[in-house]
């Protein structure tokens, strides 16, 4: 590279910003097996899955839930991630992230109200849905739904979420002169905890487990209050200042093994020091041999482990901002 200055050409156009969208493949049990929901959009005269663009500043998870709810009348609980689809729209790149979402305990047909954007909703068995879908990339997303989510799971979609969450910001350790277990969230952390209440709700964990440290309890308290659940303070997941969690690592591994052995939708809030221990133990218990992607959660960041038939079906990670 030389030091010569190069003038920008006037015909050089910066790349167009990527359009972000999100949606879900809704599925339910039918008389002949599973059925999936397709929507018809009169403007495009196409059959596709419910999805839509992220609003400015919106998280991809909440966008998926919002768009599916708006287009179908069904508020989904997100399951495992299915696929990321990319294509061009008017010369701009577009990315659509899809999740599986099982529909239970509600009358889905009565919930749908036809409108200008979506005028029809149909539940179809997979062969009929495959034939009716307009786009080939949607057919590939359908195949991902039908692929096994775990050994012995013929439906392919049913999973149980286990969320491993790092606590939100709580100021600096050296700025707190009391018991470190009592150190509370700072203003940034309080805002993140409120945001997390909505994000965690996208997966609907009904069990809230936390380190006994106040910065962890405070991180999940808004979500626990939202669903009316008691927080289970777990001594094995509690890290005290100065020991790095080492004296509790074996207890943490043992407790994590117990929780994974009988999984239920849960969120576990812990610390930077011991979250890798919990993740490694969970993956070992779920017979996962895939290489790690090297992601380390920032404060208020989390992994979602999707469990099916005692195995890890999928794993995703998110920060509090999309």
C-alpha positions in Angstrom: 0.0 0.0 0.0 1.4 3.4 -1.0 1.0 6.7 0.7 -0.6 8.3 -2.4 -3.9 9.9 -1.9 -6.7 8.4 -4.0 -9.7 10.6 -4.8 -13.1 9.0 -4.5 -14.9 8.3 -7.8 -18.3 10.0 -8.0 -19.7 6.8 -9.6 -18.8 4.7 -6.6 -22.0 3.9 -4.6 -21.7 2.6 -1.0 -23.3 -0.8 -0.5 -26.9 -0.7 0.4 -27.8 -1.4 4.0 -29.1 -4.9 4.7 -32.8 -5.2 5.3 -33.4 -7.2 8.5 -36.6 -9.3 9.0 -37.7 -12.1 11.2 -40.5 -14.7 11.4 -41.5 -18.2 12.4 -42.8 -21.4 11.1 -45.9 -22.1 13.2 -46.8 -25.7 13.5 -49.4 -27.8 15.5 -50.6 -31.3 15.8 -53.2 -32.4 13.3 -55.2 -35.5 12.6 -52.5 -36.8 10.2 -49.5 -35.5 12.0 -48.1 -32.0 12.2 -49.6 -29.0 10.2 -47.8 -25.8 9.4 -49.3 -22.3 8.9 -49.0 -20.5 5.6 -50.1 -17.0 4.9 -51.3 -15.4 1.6 -50.3 -11.8 0.8 -52.6 -10.3 -1.7 -50.1 -7.5 -2.7 -47.6 -10.1 -3.8 -50.1 -12.9 -4.5 -47.8 -15.4 -2.8 -47.9 -18.1 -0.1 -45.2 -17.8 2.5 -44.4 -18.0 6.2 -45.3 -15.1 8.6 -42.5 -12.6 8.9 -41.7 -8.9 8.6 -39.1 -6.2 8.9 -37.5 -5.1 12.1 -38.5 -1.7 13.3 -35.6 0.8 14.1 -33.8 -0.4 17.2 -36.0 -3.5 17.5 -34.4 -6.8 18.6 -34.7 -9.7 16.1 -36.4 -11.9 18.7 -39.2 -9.4 19.5 -39.6 -8.6 15.9 -40.2 -12.3 15.1 -42.9 -12.5 17.8 -44.5 -9.2 16.9 -44.7 -9.8 13.1 -46.1 -13.3 13.5 -48.7 -12.0 16.0 -49.7 -9.2 13.7 -50.0 -11.4 10.6 -51.7 -14.4 12.2 -53.3 -13.3 15.5 -51.1 -16.0 17.2 -48.5 -14.9 19.7 -45.7 -17.5 19.2 -43.3 -19.0 21.7 -40.0 -19.3 19.8 -38.4 -22.7 19.6 -35.2 -23.7 17.9 -33.7 -21.4 15.1 -34.4 -22.9 11.7 -32.5 -20.9 9.1 -31.3 -17.5 7.9 -32.5 -16.7 4.4 -30.8 -14.1 2.3 -32.0 -12.6 -1.0 -32.2 -9.3 -2.9 -35.1 -6.9 -2.8 -35.0 -3.9 -5.2 -31.2 -4.2 -5.3 -30.8 -4.4 -1.5 -29.7 -7.4 0.4 -32.3 -8.8 2.8 -31.9 -11.2 5.7 -34.7 -13.1 7.3 -34.2 -15.2 10.5 -36.8 -17.9 11.2 -37.6 -19.9 14.3 -39.9 -22.9 14.8 -42.9 -22.2 17.0 -45.3 -24.8 18.2 -48.9 -23.6 18.7 -50.8 -25.1 21.7 -53.7 -24.2 23.9 -55.4 -21.6 21.8 -57.9 -21.6 18.9 -55.5 -20.5 16.1 -58.2 -20.3 13.3 -60.4 -18.0 15.3 -57.5 -15.7 16.2 -56.8 -14.8 12.5 -58.4 -11.7 11.1 -58.0 -11.1 7.3 -56.5 -7.7 6.3 -54.9 -5.9 3.5 -51.4 -7.4 4.1 -52.5 -10.9 4.8 -55.9 -12.1 3.7 -55.7 -15.9 4.2 -54.2 -18.3 6.7 -54.1 -22.0 6.0 -52.9 -25.0 8.1 -51.5 -27.7 5.9 -49.7 -31.0 6.3 -46.0 -30.7 5.1 -46.5 -32.2 1.6 -49.4 -29.8 0.8 -47.5 -26.9 2.3 -44.4 -27.7 0.3 -46.5 -27.6 -2.9 -48.3 -24.4 -2.0 -45.2 -22.3 -1.0 -44.3 -19.8 -3.6 -40.6 -19.5 -2.9 -37.9 -22.2 -3.0 -36.1 -20.7 0.0 -39.3 -21.2 2.1 -39.4 -24.8 1.1 -35.9 -25.2 2.4 -36.9 -23.6 5.7 -39.8 -26.1 5.9 -37.3 -29.0 5.5 -35.3 -27.6 8.4 -38.4 -27.8 10.5 -39.0 -31.4 9.5 -35.5 -32.5 10.1 -35.0 -34.3 13.4 -34.6 -32.0 16.4 -33.2 -34.8 18.4 -33.0 -38.6 18.5 -36.4 -40.1 18.5 -38.2 -36.9 17.7 -40.2 -37.4 14.5 -41.9 -34.0 14.5 -38.5 -32.3 14.3 -39.7 -29.1 16.0 -40.3 -29.8 19.6 -37.6 -28.5 21.9 -37.2 -27.2 25.5 -35.2 -24.0 26.0 -32.4 -23.7 28.6 -31.1 -20.1 28.7 -27.7 -19.3 30.3 -27.6 -15.6 31.1 -24.8 -13.4 32.3 -25.9 -10.8 34.8 -26.4 -7.2 33.7 -24.0 -4.3 34.5 -23.5 -3.7 38.2 -20.9 -0.9 38.4 -17.2 -1.6 39.4 -16.2 -4.0 42.0 -13.7 -1.6 43.5 -16.4 1.1 43.8 -18.5 -1.1 46.1 -17.3 -1.4 49.7 -19.8 -3.7 51.1 -20.5 -7.5 50.7 -20.0 -8.1 47.0 -23.0 -10.4 46.9 -25.1 -7.4 47.7 -23.7 -5.2 44.9 -26.8 -4.1 42.9 -27.3 -3.4 39.2 -26.3 0.1 38.1 -28.7 2.3 36.0 -27.5 0.6 32.8 -28.0 -2.8 34.3 -31.6 -1.9 35.5 -32.5 -0.9 31.9 -31.0 -4.1 30.5 -32.9 -6.2 33.0 -36.2 -4.6 31.9 -35.2 -5.2 28.2 -34.3 -8.8 29.1 -37.8 -9.4 30.5 -39.2 -9.0 27.0 -36.5 -11.0 25.3 -36.6 -13.9 27.7 -40.4 -14.0 27.2 -39.9 -14.8 23.5 -38.9 -18.3 24.7 -41.3 -18.4 27.7 -39.1 -20.1 30.3 -41.3 -20.8 33.3 -38.5 -21.6 35.8 -36.1 -18.8 36.9 -32.9 -19.9 38.5 -30.1 -17.5 39.7 -26.9 -17.1 41.6 -27.7 -15.6 45.0 -25.7 -12.5 44.1 -28.0 -9.4 43.9 -26.6 -8.4 40.5 -27.9 -11.8 39.2 -31.2 -11.8 41.1 -31.8 -8.2 39.9 -31.2 -9.2 36.3 -34.0 -11.8 36.2 -36.3 -10.1 38.7 -38.3 -8.2 36.1 -38.9 -11.3 34.1 -39.8 -13.4 37.1 -42.3 -10.7 38.2 -43.7 -10.6 34.7 -44.6 -14.3 34.7 -45.4 -14.5 38.5 -42.6 -16.9 39.2 -40.4 -17.2 42.3 -36.6 -16.9 41.7 -34.7 -20.0 42.8 -31.5 -18.8 44.3 -28.9 -21.4 43.7 -25.8 -21.5 46.0 -23.9 -23.8 43.6 -24.1 -21.0 40.9 -23.0 -18.2 43.3 -19.6 -16.7 42.8 -18.0 -14.6 45.6 -15.4 -11.9 45.0 -11.8 -13.1 45.0 -12.3 -16.8 44.5 -13.2 -16.9 40.8 -15.9 -19.5 41.5 -13.3 -22.2 41.8 -14.5 -23.5 45.1 -18.0 -24.1 43.7 -17.1 -25.4 40.2 -17.8 -29.0 41.1 -21.0 -28.2 42.8 -22.0 -26.1 39.8 -21.3 -29.0 37.4 -23.3 -31.4 39.5 -26.3 -29.1 39.7 -26.2 -28.3 36.0 -26.1 -32.0 35.3 -29.2 -32.5 37.4 -31.1 -29.7 35.7 -30.2 -30.9 32.2 -31.2 -34.5 33.0 -34.8 -33.4 33.5 -35.0 -30.2 31.3 -37.9 -27.8 31.6 -38.1 -24.3 30.1 -35.7 -22.4 32.3 -33.4 -19.4 32.5 -30.2 -19.6 34.7 -28.5 -16.3 35.5 -24.9 -16.6 36.6 -21.4 -14.9 36.3 -18.7 -14.5 33.8 -16.5 -16.8 35.9 -18.8 -19.8 36.0 -21.0 -19.5 32.9 -18.4 -21.4 30.8 -18.5 -24.2 33.3 -22.3 -24.4 33.2 -22.2 -24.3 29.4 -19.6 -27.0 29.1 -21.4 -29.3 31.5 -24.7 -28.8 29.8 -23.2 -29.6 26.4 -21.5 -32.7 27.8 -24.8 -33.9 29.3 -26.6 -33.3 26.0 -24.0 -35.3 24.0 -22.9 -32.2 22.0 -19.7 -32.7 20.1 -19.8 -29.7 17.8 -16.9 -27.2 18.0 -17.5 -24.0 20.0 -17.9 -20.8 18.1 -15.8 -18.9 20.6 -18.6 -16.5 21.6 -18.3 -15.1 25.1 -21.4 -13.4 26.5 -21.1 -9.7 27.4 -23.1 -8.5 30.4 -26.8 -9.2 29.8 -25.8 -11.6 27.0 -27.2 -15.1 26.9 -27.1 -18.5 25.2 -30.3 -20.5 24.4 -29.8 -24.2 24.4 -32.7 -26.0 22.6 -33.0 -29.5 24.0 -34.8 -32.5 22.4 -34.9 -36.1 23.5 -31.9 -35.6 25.8 -29.7 -34.0 23.1 -28.8 -30.5 22.1 -30.8 -29.7 19.0 -29.6 -26.2 18.4 -27.8 -23.4 20.2 -28.0 -19.6 19.6 -26.7 -16.6 21.5 -27.9 -13.0 21.8 -27.0 -9.7 23.3 -29.6 -7.4 24.9 -29.4 -5.3 21.7 -30.0 -6.9 18.3 
